């Protein structure tokens, strides 16, 4: 009996250790000068401009690595946005109008109509699936980019089929609106994870600094790409350029989300803890769980399938059957 009690105590200690921050293991993600937790090489004025006050102690340990990976992710995203917008403008007729007011009004109506139809997607996601994001923000943020990529494909095809601009652009905008409906709440959870000092507002404000800088750089690079001789007139080259940028964007997004180190237990991480405890008699730590967590696969499809908890009716039913048999 004493041995069993000791084993239970050891298990409790291991589970508590998962919820604690391990300063020694966090150095694993800080091997380069760019990941220097104090950024001593960065001018103080710039540091105060792009980082929350009290950095690095005012944010979680994974903040800097995530932001450094998030920056090129956003740059490539805005490059893709520029290329897709070019196709939409060509499909709606910009550059080919005779200059009449009727033609300009027709283009405006088609453009606004696809925006209105797309807004339905955000309304639906927020109302129907609002309870999903707190449990697995990494997964839903990644899914948002996949769905947004599908929407961009619809937008790109409008240049080939301008007569079907409204249905194609509406489908594209609907998909991208759904993606925004997944992205925004997921990222709010991630920001809240960073704000360990109750400084969510400042973390959000500094993220805007990184985002706007990436936006300006991405738009500039996108314009340079569109100004490349031959690219504007060659639709296959435009599509292949977009596809290359989008694949790079998705890869960088995956890397940035993989850098996140949540110290809470969701269903995926609970499954890993239970499986490791049963099969290996050990409980992995926070770093191990986040590293091995599959952010692409929906937890209900992960095997072996583990069901947490037993319904009250089932417990009462088994209790009645036991008493009747006795």
N, C-alpha and C positions, 0 to 999 in steps of 0.2 A: 504493500500500500504506500509506503514511503517513496518507493521508486516511481510509482505512478504520479504521486504528488509532485515529485521533482521534475518529471517530464512535463507535466502541465505547466509548472512555473517557467520552465525553459521555453515552452511554446508561447506563453504570454509575453515573456521578455522579447522573443523574436518578433512577435506581431507589433509590440510597442516600438521596436526598433525601426520597423517599416515606416511608422508615422513620424519619426524624428528626422531632423536634417543631419546629414553626415558631412561635416565641413571637410574632412580629409578626402572623401571620395569626390567632392565637387571639383577638386583640382584637376580631375581627369579631363574636364572640359575646358581647361584654361591653359593649354600648352603653348600657345603662341603669344606674341606681343599684342596682337589685336584682341586677345581674350584676357589680357592683364586686368585683374579685377579692379585695379585703381586707375588704369589708363594714364600712367604717369607721363607717357610720351605725348599726350594730347594737351594742347593749350587750354588753360583753365577757362577762358572765355567760351571756347567751343564746347568744352565739357559741360558747362552750366547750361548751354543753349540746347543740347541734344539729350542730356541725361537728367533723370529726376534728382532733386536735391537729396544729399546724403548717400548718393550712389557710392559703393555697391551695397551698403548695409540696408538701404531703404527698399530694395527690391529683392526678388528671389534670385537664387544663384544662376538660374538658366536664362535670365533676362537678356544679358548682353549677347550671348551666342545666338539666341533666337532673333534679336534685332539685326545682327550682322548678316544672318541668312535671309531674313525677311526683306532686307533692302534690295538685293538683286532680284528677289522674287517679284517685288512690286515693279521694279524697272522693266523686266521682261513682260509683266502683265500690261503695262501701259504701252509698250511697243505693239503688242498684239491688239490692243484697243485701237490704236491709230490705224493699223492695217485694216481692221474690220470696218471702222468708220469710213475709210476710203471706199470700200466696196458698197456700203450702204448709200453713200452719197451719189455714187455713179448709178446705182440701181434706181434711185428715186428721181434721177434726171438732172442733178446739179452738173453744170458744165455743158449741157446740151439744150437748154431752154432757149427760146427765141427772145426771151426777155419780157414776155407778156405778164401782166398781173395774174391772169387766170392760171398760167403755168406755175407761177410761184405759189399761188394759193393751193393748187392741187398737190404740190410737193409737201407743203406744210401740213395739209390734212393727212396725207399718208404717213408722215413722220410722227405726228401727234397720236394718230390712231394706234400705231404699233406700240407706243409707250403706254397708252391707256390699257390695252389688252394685257400687256406684260405686267402691269401693276397688280393684276388679280393674283399672280403667283405669290407675291410677298404677303398679301392679305391671307391667303390660304395657309401658307406655311406657319405664320405667326399664330393664327387661331387654332390650327389643328395639331401642330407638332411642337408646341412651345416647351413641352416637358422633356424633350430629348437631349437638349444641349448641355445641361449641367453634368450629366453622367459621362459623356464622351465627346468633349469639344474638339479634340484632335481629329477624330474620325469625321465628324460632320463638317469641319472646316475643309478637310481634304475632299469630301464628297461635293462640297460647294464648287470647288474648282473644276471637278470633272463635269458637273452639270453646266457650269458656265462655259466650258470648252464646247460642249454640244450645242449650246445656244449660239456661239460664235460661228459654228459650221453652217447653221441656218442662215446667219447674216451674210456669210461669204457667198452662199449660193444665190443671193438676190442679184448679184452682178451678172450671173449667167442667165437667170430667169427674171428679168425686170418686170415682166407682165404679172408675175406672182409675188410682187414685192410685199403687199400687205399680209398675206398668209405666212410667207416665209419669215419676214421680219417680226411678225407678231409671235410666231413660235420661238424665234430666237430670243426675243425680249422676254417672253414668258419663262423660258429656261433660265435666262440670266437673272430674272427677278426671283425665281425660286432659289437660285444660287445665293443671291444677296440675303434672302430670308434665312438661309442656313448659315451664311458667313457672319452676319452681324451679331446675332446672339452668341454664336460660338466664340467669336473673338472677345466679346464682353467677358465671358467666363475666363478666357486666357488672361485678359488684362487684370481681372480680379485676382487671379493666381499670382501675378507679378507684384501686386500692391500689398506686400506683407506689412507695410507700416500704415495702412489705412489711407494711402495716398493715391486712390484710384483716379481721381481727377487729374493729378499731375502726370501719372503714367499714361493716361489717355492723351493729354496735351502733348507730351513728348513723342508719342507714337505718331501724332499728326505731323510733327516736324520731320520725322523720318519718311512718312508717307508722301508728303508734299514734295520733298526733295527728290524722292524716287519718281514721283509723277512728272516733275519738270524734266528730269533727265530722260525718262522713258519717252515722253512726248517729243523731246528734241531728237532723240535717236530714231524714233519712228518717222519723223519728218525727213530726216536725212536719208532713211531707207526709201521713202516714197519719192525723193528727189533723185534717186539713183537712175541714170539713163537706162531705159528699156524695161524697168520694173513696173512702171505705171501702166504701160500698154500690154504687158505680158501677164495674163491672169494665172497661168500655171506657176510662174516664178513667184507671184504674190502669195499664192496659196502655200507653196513649199516653204517660203520664208516665214509665213505665219505658223505653219506646222512645226518648224524647227524651233521657233521662239516659244511656242506653247509647250512643247515637250520639255524644253529647258525650264520653263516656268513651273511645270508640274513637279519636276525632279527637285527643284530648289524648295518648293513648298513642302514636299515630303521631308526633306532634310531639316527644314526649320521646325516643323511640327515634331519630328523625332527628337529634337533637342530639348523639348519641354520635359520637365521632371516634376510631375504632380505627386504630392505626398499624401494624397487621399486615395481611398480604395473604391473603384467603380466595379462593375460586374466583370469586366475583362481581367482586371488586376486581381480581383477576388478569386476568379477561376484559376489564375496562375498560382496564387498562394495556396489554395486548397489542393490543386493537383501536385504541386511541389511537396507539400506537407505529407500527402498520402503516399506518393511514389518514392520520394527521396528523404523523407523525415527531416526536412529543413524548410525554412520560410525565407524566400529571397528578400533582399532589401529594396528600398525605393529605387535606387539606380538600376538594379537588375530588372525589376518589374517594368519600368518605363522603357528600358532598352529593348526588352523582348516583346513588348506589347505590339500586337498587330493592329495598326491604325487603319488599315484598308479593309479588313474583313469585319462584317457585322457580327456582333457577339453571338447571335443566335445560330450562326453557321460554324462557330468554332467548335472543334471536337478535341477531347471527349466532351459531350454535353453534360453540364452540371446544373441541376435545378436547386436553387437556394430556397429553403423554407418549405413547409408543408401546410396546405390549406387547413383551416380550422375544421371544416366539414369532414375532411379525411381523417383528422385526428380523432374527432368525436365518433366517426363511423367505426374506426378500428377499435376504439375503446368499448363501444357497445358490443361488437362482435366478440371481443375477448371475454367480457363479462357473461355473455350468453353461453359461450362454450364452457366456461368454468361452472 
